[in-house]
Amino acid sequence: MKARTLPAGLPPLTPRGLSDLVYSSPRACAEQPELFFAPDLTEDEPPADHAARVAAAREVCAACPVRLACLEFAVRTHPAAGVWAGYDADAGELAGLAARQLAVPREVAA
């Protein structure tokens, strides 16, 4: 099986490493967290509003230079909420990716 390598120059894929990458220069998720991590758990978000917010976040994620690192981080850490690399954790999209990742043996070289 071919080993998959991550792009050169990425920090370790830890919460601190991703945080350093995201906050080291302007990123939409850092500047507009409400788009990616909107209403907190005490607020209700109408389904239409949720769908519109996720669609807008996906468009931003599609052009993000750290999208692959963000996706790798999200698959490893299983966040309960938010939009990560264009995937909606609230809708269980990341859980599905993580399950498929576990089903396919792979190597990640640093």
N, CA, C and O atoms as CSV, one atom per row, in Angstrom:
chain,resi,resn,atom,element,x,y,z
A,1,MET,N,N,0.843,-1.171,0.000
A,1,MET,CA,C,0.000,0.000,0.000
A,1,MET,C,C,0.889,1.234,0.000
A,1,MET,O,O,1.912,1.257,0.683
A,2,LYS,N,N,0.520,2.239,-0.742
A,2,LYS,CA,C,1.289,3.473,-0.852
A,2,LYS,C,C,1.095,4.327,0.399
A,2,LYS,O,O,-0.038,4.571,0.816
A,3,ALA,N,N,2.197,4.783,1.000
A,3,ALA,CA,C,2.111,5.644,2.170
A,3,ALA,C,C,1.683,7.040,1.738
A,3,ALA,O,O,2.172,7.567,0.739
A,4,ARG,N,N,0.789,7.622,2.479
A,4,ARG,CA,C,0.318,8.967,2.181
A,4,ARG,C,C,1.111,9.960,3.006
A,4,ARG,O,O,1.237,9.803,4.220
A,5,THR,N,N,1.635,10.957,2.370
A,5,THR,CA,C,2.395,11.963,3.095
A,5,THR,C,C,1.611,13.265,3.151
A,5,THR,O,O,0.825,13.568,2.253
A,6,LEU,N,N,1.827,14.011,4.188
A,6,LEU,CA,C,1.180,15.298,4.344
A,6,LEU,C,C,2.051,16.374,3.709
A,6,LEU,O,O,3.262,16.189,3.583
A,7,PRO,N,N,1.460,17.489,3.309
A,7,PRO,CA,C,2.252,18.555,2.704
A,7,PRO,C,C,3.375,19.015,3.621
A,7,PRO,O,O,3.216,19.051,4.841
A,8,ALA,N,N,4.511,19.367,3.029
A,8,ALA,CA,C,5.661,19.831,3.803
A,8,ALA,C,C,5.331,21.130,4.512
A,8,ALA,O,O,4.552,21.943,4.015
A,9,GLY,N,N,5.924,21.316,5.667
A,9,GLY,CA,C,5.762,22.563,6.394
A,9,GLY,C,C,4.584,22.614,7.335
A,9,GLY,O,O,4.399,23.619,8.022
A,10,LEU,N,N,3.768,21.556,7.393
A,10,LEU,CA,C,2.648,21.565,8.322
A,10,LEU,C,C,3.153,21.270,9.730
A,10,LEU,O,O,4.088,20.489,9.911
A,11,PRO,N,N,2.529,21.898,10.725
A,11,PRO,CA,C,2.919,21.606,12.101
A,11,PRO,C,C,2.395,20.228,12.496
A,11,PRO,O,O,1.602,19.638,11.763
A,12,PRO,N,N,2.828,19.708,13.646
A,12,PRO,CA,C,2.264,18.436,14.105
A,12,PRO,C,C,0.739,18.547,14.187
A,12,PRO,O,O,0.213,19.583,14.594
A,13,LEU,N,N,0.040,17.497,13.806
A,13,LEU,CA,C,-1.419,17.552,13.793
A,13,LEU,C,C,-1.962,17.257,15.183
A,13,LEU,O,O,-2.532,16.200,15.451
A,14,THR,N,N,-1.764,18.215,16.034
A,14,THR,CA,C,-2.259,18.188,17.402
A,14,THR,C,C,-3.146,19.411,17.571
A,14,THR,O,O,-3.122,20.300,16.719
A,15,PRO,N,N,-3.926,19.486,18.638
A,15,PRO,CA,C,-4.721,20.703,18.812
A,15,PRO,C,C,-3.848,21.963,18.788
A,15,PRO,O,O,-4.232,22.970,18.193
A,16,ARG,N,N,-2.696,21.910,19.423
A,16,ARG,CA,C,-1.807,23.071,19.444
A,16,ARG,C,C,-1.237,23.362,18.046
A,16,ARG,O,O,-1.166,24.519,17.633
A,17,GLY,N,N,-0.837,22.322,17.328
A,17,GLY,CA,C,-0.278,22.502,15.999
A,17,GLY,C,C,-1.271,23.119,15.037
A,17,GLY,O,O,-0.924,24.033,14.289
A,18,LEU,N,N,-2.517,22.627,15.046
A,18,LEU,CA,C,-3.527,23.195,14.159
A,18,LEU,C,C,-3.865,24.613,14.585
A,18,LEU,O,O,-4.027,25.495,13.741
A,19,SER,N,N,-3.973,24.837,15.885
A,19,SER,CA,C,-4.250,26.179,16.377
A,19,SER,C,C,-3.169,27.152,15.933
A,19,SER,O,O,-3.471,28.257,15.483
A,20,ASP,N,N,-1.913,26.744,16.057
A,20,ASP,CA,C,-0.812,27.609,15.609
A,20,ASP,C,C,-0.928,27.914,14.121
A,20,ASP,O,O,-0.706,29.051,13.706
A,21,LEU,N,N,-1.269,26.925,13.324
A,21,LEU,CA,C,-1.392,27.111,11.885
A,21,LEU,C,C,-2.541,28.052,11.549
A,21,LEU,O,O,-2.387,28.963,10.736
A,22,VAL,N,N,-3.685,27.833,12.172
A,22,VAL,CA,C,-4.866,28.635,11.882
A,22,VAL,C,C,-4.672,30.082,12.307
A,22,VAL,O,O,-5.057,31.002,11.586
A,23,TYR,N,N,-4.077,30.284,13.472
A,23,TYR,CA,C,-3.959,31.641,13.986
A,23,TYR,C,C,-2.676,32.346,13.574
A,23,TYR,O,O,-2.489,33.512,13.923
A,24,SER,N,N,-1.787,31.680,12.844
A,24,SER,CA,C,-0.538,32.320,12.430
A,24,SER,C,C,-0.762,33.351,11.324
A,24,SER,O,O,0.066,34.242,11.134
A,25,SER,N,N,-1.837,33.243,10.616
A,25,SER,CA,C,-2.182,34.242,9.607
A,25,SER,C,C,-3.701,34.277,9.502
A,25,SER,O,O,-4.364,33.338,9.943
A,26,PRO,N,N,-4.257,35.314,8.940
A,26,PRO,CA,C,-5.713,35.432,8.887
A,26,PRO,C,C,-6.377,34.255,8.167
A,26,PRO,O,O,-6.008,33.932,7.038
A,27,ARG,N,N,-7.313,33.642,8.787
A,27,ARG,CA,C,-8.122,32.568,8.218
A,27,ARG,C,C,-9.577,32.868,8.558
A,27,ARG,O,O,-9.864,33.417,9.622
A,28,ALA,N,N,-10.477,32.521,7.682
A,28,ALA,CA,C,-11.888,32.814,7.897
A,28,ALA,C,C,-12.425,32.159,9.162
A,28,ALA,O,O,-13.231,32.761,9.871
A,29,CYS,N,N,-11.996,30.945,9.456
A,29,CYS,CA,C,-12.521,30.266,10.642
A,29,CYS,C,C,-12.054,30.934,11.924
A,29,CYS,O,O,-12.730,30.847,12.949
A,30,ALA,N,N,-10.902,31.602,11.879
A,30,ALA,CA,C,-10.398,32.321,13.039
A,30,ALA,C,C,-11.056,33.697,13.156
A,30,ALA,O,O,-11.299,34.191,14.258
A,31,GLU,N,N,-11.338,34.300,12.011
A,31,GLU,CA,C,-11.905,35.643,12.010
A,31,GLU,C,C,-13.425,35.656,12.106
A,31,GLU,O,O,-14.004,36.632,12.581
A,32,GLN,N,N,-14.079,34.581,11.659
A,32,GLN,CA,C,-15.541,34.494,11.688
A,32,GLN,C,C,-15.977,33.168,12.306
A,32,GLN,O,O,-16.598,32.352,11.625
A,33,PRO,N,N,-15.668,32.939,13.570
A,33,PRO,CA,C,-16.007,31.638,14.161
A,33,PRO,C,C,-17.500,31.334,14.147
A,33,PRO,O,O,-17.896,30.168,14.143
A,34,GLU,N,N,-18.340,32.383,14.138
A,34,GLU,CA,C,-19.784,32.147,14.127
A,34,GLU,C,C,-20.238,31.444,12.848
A,34,GLU,O,O,-21.269,30.771,12.851
A,35,LEU,N,N,-19.492,31.588,11.765
A,35,LEU,CA,C,-19.835,30.907,10.517
A,35,LEU,C,C,-19.566,29.405,10.624
A,35,LEU,O,O,-20.307,28.599,10.062
A,36,PHE,N,N,-18.528,29.039,11.331
A,36,PHE,CA,C,-18.111,27.646,11.426
A,36,PHE,C,C,-18.601,26.950,12.694
A,36,PHE,O,O,-18.789,25.734,12.707
A,37,PHE,N,N,-18.801,27.713,13.739
A,37,PHE,CA,C,-19.151,27.122,15.034
A,37,PHE,C,C,-20.332,27.834,15.671
A,37,PHE,O,O,-20.381,27.986,16.891
A,38,ALA,N,N,-21.281,28.271,14.855
A,38,ALA,CA,C,-22.387,29.105,15.318
A,38,ALA,C,C,-23.202,28.508,16.443
A,38,ALA,O,O,-22.683,27.698,17.211
A,39,PRO,N,N,-24.416,28.869,16.559
A,39,PRO,CA,C,-25.056,28.894,17.874
A,39,PRO,C,C,-24.509,27.865,18.841
A,39,PRO,O,O,-24.278,26.703,18.507
A,40,ASP,N,N,-24.315,28.352,20.059
A,40,ASP,CA,C,-23.827,27.407,21.066
A,40,ASP,C,C,-24.937,26.418,21.391
A,40,ASP,O,O,-26.051,26.526,20.879
A,41,LEU,N,N,-24.627,25.477,22.227
A,41,LEU,CA,C,-25.565,24.374,22.492
A,41,LEU,C,C,-26.836,24.828,23.186
A,41,LEU,O,O,-27.808,24.075,23.235
A,42,THR,N,N,-26.854,26.048,23.728
A,42,THR,CA,C,-28.057,26.515,24.411
A,42,THR,C,C,-29.026,27.202,23.459
A,42,THR,O,O,-30.151,27.518,23.847
A,43,GLU,N,N,-28.615,27.434,22.241
A,43,GLU,CA,C,-29.479,28.102,21.267
A,43,GLU,C,C,-29.947,27.110,20.207
A,43,GLU,O,O,-29.242,26.161,19.863
A,44,ASP,N,N,-31.140,27.352,19.706
A,44,ASP,CA,C,-31.650,26.546,18.600
A,44,ASP,C,C,-31.352,27.273,17.293
A,44,ASP,O,O,-31.442,28.498,17.213
A,45,GLU,N,N,-30.999,26.510,16.285
A,45,GLU,CA,C,-30.761,27.080,14.961
A,45,GLU,C,C,-31.744,26.412,14.007
A,45,GLU,O,O,-31.708,25.193,13.836
A,46,PRO,N,N,-32.615,27.191,13.389
A,46,PRO,CA,C,-33.558,26.593,12.444
A,46,PRO,C,C,-32.814,25.823,11.356
A,46,PRO,O,O,-31.740,26.249,10.930
A,47,PRO,N,N,-33.362,24.703,10.903
A,47,PRO,CA,C,-32.677,23.885,9.887
A,47,PRO,C,C,-32.270,24.661,8.636
A,47,PRO,O,O,-31.187,24.431,8.100
A,48,ALA,N,N,-33.104,25.561,8.169
A,48,ALA,CA,C,-32.760,26.332,6.967
A,48,ALA,C,C,-31.557,27.243,7.233
A,48,ALA,O,O,-30.688,27.394,6.375
A,49,ASP,N,N,-31.512,27.841,8.413
A,49,ASP,CA,C,-30.380,28.695,8.777
A,49,ASP,C,C,-29.102,27.871,8.902
A,49,ASP,O,O,-28.033,28.298,8.467
A,50,HIS,N,N,-29.223,26.690,9.499
A,50,HIS,CA,C,-28.067,25.804,9.635
A,50,HIS,C,C,-27.525,25.420,8.255
A,50,HIS,O,O,-26.319,25.473,8.015
A,51,ALA,N,N,-28.427,25.035,7.359
A,51,ALA,CA,C,-28.009,24.627,6.016
A,51,ALA,C,C,-27.325,25.780,5.279
A,51,ALA,O,O,-26.324,25.567,4.595
A,52,ALA,N,N,-27.852,26.988,5.409
A,52,ALA,CA,C,-27.253,28.149,4.738
A,52,ALA,C,C,-25.879,28.462,5.332
A,52,ALA,O,O,-24.946,28.777,4.593
A,53,ARG,N,N,-25.747,28.380,6.648
A,53,ARG,CA,C,-24.474,28.653,7.302
A,53,ARG,C,C,-23.421,27.627,6.895
A,53,ARG,O,O,-22.281,27.988,6.601
A,54,VAL,N,N,-23.796,26.362,6.878
A,54,VAL,CA,C,-22.861,25.299,6.494
A,54,VAL,C,C,-22.454,25.452,5.027
A,54,VAL,O,O,-21.288,25.253,4.686
A,55,ALA,N,N,-23.389,25.797,4.172
A,55,ALA,CA,C,-23.060,25.997,2.744
A,55,ALA,C,C,-22.052,27.128,2.574
A,55,ALA,O,O,-21.116,27.014,1.783
A,56,ALA,N,N,-22.240,28.216,3.311
A,56,ALA,CA,C,-21.294,29.337,3.232
A,56,ALA,C,C,-19.932,28.923,3.769
A,56,ALA,O,O,-18.907,29.270,3.183
A,57,ALA,N,N,-19.906,28.194,4.867
A,57,ALA,CA,C,-18.636,27.731,5.442
A,57,ALA,C,C,-17.920,26.786,4.477
A,57,ALA,O,O,-16.698,26.850,4.347
A,58,ARG,N,N,-18.657,25.924,3.811
A,58,ARG,CA,C,-18.054,25.003,2.845
A,58,ARG,C,C,-17.371,25.751,1.701
A,58,ARG,O,O,-16.300,25.350,1.246
A,59,GLU,N,N,-17.986,26.827,1.242
A,59,GLU,CA,C,-17.374,27.623,0.178
A,59,GLU,C,C,-16.048,28.219,0.639
A,59,GLU,O,O,-15.072,28.243,-0.112
A,60,VAL,N,N,-16.023,28.697,1.873
A,60,VAL,CA,C,-14.788,29.264,2.415
A,60,VAL,C,C,-13.741,28.165,2.570
A,60,VAL,O,O,-12.577,28.365,2.221
A,61,CYS,N,N,-14.138,27.023,3.084
A,61,CYS,CA,C,-13.204,25.901,3.295
A,61,CYS,C,C,-12.593,25.424,1.976
A,61,CYS,O,O,-11.431,25.020,1.941
A,62,ALA,N,N,-13.358,25.468,0.913
A,62,ALA,CA,C,-12.877,24.957,-0.373
A,62,ALA,C,C,-11.616,25.675,-0.846
A,62,ALA,O,O,-10.801,25.084,-1.555
A,63,ALA,N,N,-11.446,26.929,-0.466
A,63,ALA,CA,C,-10.279,27.700,-0.902
A,63,ALA,C,C,-9.218,27.837,0.189
A,63,ALA,O,O,-8.221,28.532,-0.006
A,64,CYS,N,N,-9.417,27.193,1.317
A,64,CYS,CA,C,-8.503,27.362,2.456
A,64,CYS,C,C,-7.202,26.579,2.240
A,64,CYS,O,O,-7.243,25.401,1.886
A,65,PRO,N,N,-6.051,27.225,2.450
A,65,PRO,CA,C,-4.775,26.536,2.242
A,65,PRO,C,C,-4.455,25.473,3.290
A,65,PRO,O,O,-3.554,24.661,3.080
A,66,VAL,N,N,-5.171,25.459,4.411
A,66,VAL,CA,C,-4.903,24.446,5.438
A,66,VAL,C,C,-6.036,23.421,5.526
A,66,VAL,O,O,-6.183,22.734,6.537
A,67,ARG,N,N,-6.822,23.326,4.472
A,67,ARG,CA,C,-7.984,22.420,4.487
A,67,ARG,C,C,-7.602,20.968,4.775
A,67,ARG,O,O,-8.264,20.306,5.574
A,68,LEU,N,N,-6.556,20.471,4.144
A,68,LEU,CA,C,-6.175,19.072,4.367
A,68,LEU,C,C,-5.720,18.830,5.802
A,68,LEU,O,O,-6.049,17.803,6.396
A,69,ALA,N,N,-4.975,19.760,6.350
A,69,ALA,CA,C,-4.539,19.624,7.741
A,69,ALA,C,C,-5.739,19.680,8.680
A,69,ALA,O,O,-5.807,18.933,9.656
A,70,CYS,N,N,-6.671,20.555,8.385
A,70,CYS,CA,C,-7.887,20.677,9.193
A,70,CYS,C,C,-8.696,19.384,9.145
A,70,CYS,O,O,-9.193,18.916,10.169
A,71,LEU,N,N,-8.825,18.816,7.957
A,71,LEU,CA,C,-9.570,17.563,7.811
A,71,LEU,C,C,-8.887,16.436,8.569
A,71,LEU,O,O,-9.546,15.668,9.270
A,72,GLU,N,N,-7.579,16.334,8.434
A,72,GLU,CA,C,-6.837,15.292,9.155
A,72,GLU,C,C,-7.026,15.450,10.654
A,72,GLU,O,O,-7.240,14.467,11.364
A,73,PHE,N,N,-6.948,16.680,11.136
A,73,PHE,CA,C,-7.142,16.961,12.553
A,73,PHE,C,C,-8.551,16.550,12.994
A,73,PHE,O,O,-8.713,15.890,14.021
A,74,ALA,N,N,-9.559,16.935,12.225
A,74,ALA,CA,C,-10.939,16.631,12.592
A,74,ALA,C,C,-11.212,15.131,12.595
A,74,ALA,O,O,-11.920,14.633,13.471
A,75,VAL,N,N,-10.662,14.414,11.634
A,75,VAL,CA,C,-10.862,12.959,11.584
A,75,VAL,C,C,-10.199,12.297,12.792
A,75,VAL,O,O,-10.711,11.314,13.328
A,76,ARG,N,N,-9.065,12.837,13.211
A,76,ARG,CA,C,-8.363,12.271,14.372
A,76,ARG,C,C,-9.021,12.613,15.697
A,76,ARG,O,O,-9.002,11.797,16.618
A,77,THR,N,N,-9.609,13.811,15.818
A,77,THR,CA,C,-10.103,14.276,17.120
A,77,THR,C,C,-11.611,14.154,17.310
A,77,THR,O,O,-12.096,14.277,18.435
A,78,HIS,N,N,-12.357,13.917,16.245
A,78,HIS,CA,C,-13.811,13.726,16.321
A,78,HIS,C,C,-14.534,14.883,17.017
A,78,HIS,O,O,-15.174,14.660,18.045
A,79,PRO,N,N,-14.454,16.112,16.490
A,79,PRO,CA,C,-15.164,17.217,17.132
A,79,PRO,C,C,-16.668,16.977,17.097
A,79,PRO,O,O,-17.193,16.395,16.147
A,80,ALA,N,N,-17.352,17.429,18.139
A,80,ALA,CA,C,-18.790,17.201,18.243
A,80,ALA,C,C,-19.606,18.195,17.435
A,80,ALA,O,O,-20.761,17.925,17.107
A,81,ALA,N,N,-19.024,19.336,17.112
A,81,ALA,CA,C,-19.786,20.375,16.427
A,81,ALA,C,C,-18.875,21.190,15.524
A,81,ALA,O,O,-17.650,21.149,15.644
A,82,GLY,N,N,-19.498,21.926,14.622
A,82,GLY,CA,C,-18.762,22.839,13.761
A,82,GLY,C,C,-18.554,22.305,12.363
A,82,GLY,O,O,-18.842,21.146,12.064
A,83,VAL,N,N,-18.043,23.184,11.512
A,83,VAL,CA,C,-17.692,22.821,10.142
A,83,VAL,C,C,-16.169,22.750,10.087
A,83,VAL,O,O,-15.480,23.722,10.395
A,84,TRP,N,N,-15.661,21.605,9.698
A,84,TRP,CA,C,-14.224,21.343,9.651
A,84,TRP,C,C,-13.869,20.912,8.239
A,84,TRP,O,O,-14.337,19.873,7.775
A,85,ALA,N,N,-13.054,21.688,7.555
A,85,ALA,CA,C,-12.607,21.375,6.191
A,85,ALA,C,C,-13.786,21.147,5.245
A,85,ALA,O,O,-13.684,20.392,4.278
A,86,GLY,N,N,-14.892,21.802,5.536
A,86,GLY,CA,C,-16.065,21.686,4.687
A,86,GLY,C,C,-17.023,20.568,5.076
A,86,GLY,O,O,-18.020,20.351,4.388
A,87,TYR,N,N,-16.742,19.858,6.158
A,87,TYR,CA,C,-17.615,18.773,6.617
A,87,TYR,C,C,-18.340,19.208,7.884
A,87,TYR,O,O,-17.740,19.816,8.770
A,88,ASP,N,N,-19.618,18.899,7.966
A,88,ASP,CA,C,-20.473,19.299,9.076
A,88,ASP,C,C,-20.453,18.251,10.178
A,88,ASP,O,O,-21.050,17.183,10.043
A,89,ALA,N,N,-19.759,18.563,11.272
A,89,ALA,CA,C,-19.685,17.617,12.390
A,89,ALA,C,C,-21.057,17.429,13.029
A,89,ALA,O,O,-21.376,16.337,13.501
A,90,ASP,N,N,-21.874,18.486,13.048
A,90,ASP,CA,C,-23.213,18.395,13.637
A,90,ASP,C,C,-24.079,17.364,12.920
A,90,ASP,O,O,-24.936,16.733,13.539
A,91,ALA,N,N,-23.861,17.191,11.628
A,91,ALA,CA,C,-24.645,16.251,10.827
A,91,ALA,C,C,-24.015,14.859,10.787
A,91,ALA,O,O,-24.543,13.959,10.134
A,92,GLY,N,N,-22.898,14.680,11.476
A,92,GLY,CA,C,-22.247,13.374,11.514
A,92,GLY,C,C,-21.367,13.069,10.319
A,92,GLY,O,O,-20.928,11.931,10.157
A,93,GLU,N,N,-21.099,14.057,9.478
A,93,GLU,CA,C,-20.284,13.805,8.287
A,93,GLU,C,C,-18.860,13.390,8.642
A,93,GLU,O,O,-18.276,12.548,7.960
A,94,LEU,N,N,-18.300,13.964,9.689
A,94,LEU,CA,C,-16.941,13.604,10.094
A,94,LEU,C,C,-16.887,12.203,10.683
A,94,LEU,O,O,-15.904,11.486,10.495
A,95,ALA,N,N,-17.934,11.812,11.393
A,95,ALA,CA,C,-17.974,10.469,11.959
A,95,ALA,C,C,-17.946,9.427,10.844
A,95,ALA,O,O,-17.296,8.390,10.973
A,96,GLY,N,N,-18.648,9.705,9.760
A,96,GLY,CA,C,-18.636,8.800,8.616
A,96,GLY,C,C,-17.260,8.702,7.986
A,96,GLY,O,O,-16.816,7.614,7.619
A,97,LEU,N,N,-16.582,9.835,7.861
A,97,LEU,CA,C,-15.220,9.828,7.322
A,97,LEU,C,C,-14.280,9.050,8.224
A,97,LEU,O,O,-13.459,8.266,7.749
A,98,ALA,N,N,-14.399,9.266,9.518
A,98,ALA,CA,C,-13.526,8.574,10.468
A,98,ALA,C,C,-13.747,7.069,10.391
A,98,ALA,O,O,-12.786,6.302,10.449
A,99,ALA,N,N,-14.992,6.639,10.262
A,99,ALA,CA,C,-15.281,5.209,10.161
A,99,ALA,C,C,-14.657,4.617,8.904
A,99,ALA,O,O,-14.104,3.518,8.941
A,100,ARG,N,N,-14.744,5.341,7.793
A,100,ARG,CA,C,-14.135,4.851,6.555
A,100,ARG,C,C,-12.616,4.830,6.671
A,100,ARG,O,O,-11.971,3.926,6.138
A,101,GLN,N,N,-12.033,5.811,7.359
A,101,GLN,CA,C,-10.584,5.851,7.546
A,101,GLN,C,C,-10.120,4.617,8.327
A,101,GLN,O,O,-9.092,4.023,8.004
A,102,LEU,N,N,-10.882,4.240,9.350
A,102,LEU,CA,C,-10.515,3.082,10.162
A,102,LEU,C,C,-10.595,1.783,9.358
A,102,LEU,O,O,-9.872,0.826,9.634
A,103,ALA,N,N,-11.479,1.763,8.366
A,103,ALA,CA,C,-11.684,0.555,7.586
A,103,ALA,C,C,-10.566,0.340,6.557
A,103,ALA,O,O,-10.399,-0.770,6.052
A,104,VAL,N,N,-9.804,1.390,6.246
A,104,VAL,CA,C,-8.740,1.302,5.244
A,104,VAL,C,C,-7.397,1.520,5.919
A,104,VAL,O,O,-7.098,2.641,6.332
A,105,PRO,N,N,-6.582,0.485,6.043
A,105,PRO,CA,C,-5.265,0.672,6.655
A,105,PRO,C,C,-4.425,1.637,5.835
A,105,PRO,O,O,-4.418,1.578,4.605
A,106,ARG,N,N,-3.717,2.526,6.525
A,106,ARG,CA,C,-2.872,3.481,5.828
A,106,ARG,C,C,-1.740,3.932,6.742
A,106,ARG,O,O,-1.774,3.740,7.958
A,107,GLU,N,N,-0.754,4.527,6.125
A,107,GLU,CA,C,0.375,5.081,6.864
A,107,GLU,C,C,0.408,6.578,6.606
A,107,GLU,O,O,0.139,7.028,5.492
A,108,VAL,N,N,0.735,7.342,7.627
A,108,VAL,CA,C,0.908,8.777,7.464
A,108,VAL,C,C,2.322,9.113,7.878
A,108,VAL,O,O,2.716,8.879,9.020
A,109,ALA,N,N,3.078,9.655,6.958
A,109,ALA,CA,C,4.444,10.056,7.266
A,109,ALA,C,C,4.467,11.532,7.630
A,109,ALA,O,O,3.792,12.337,6.990
A,110,ALA,N,N,5.218,11.888,8.625
A,110,ALA,CA,C,5.285,13.284,9.054
A,110,ALA,C,C,6.226,14.080,8.193
A,110,ALA,O,O,6.402,15.278,8.415
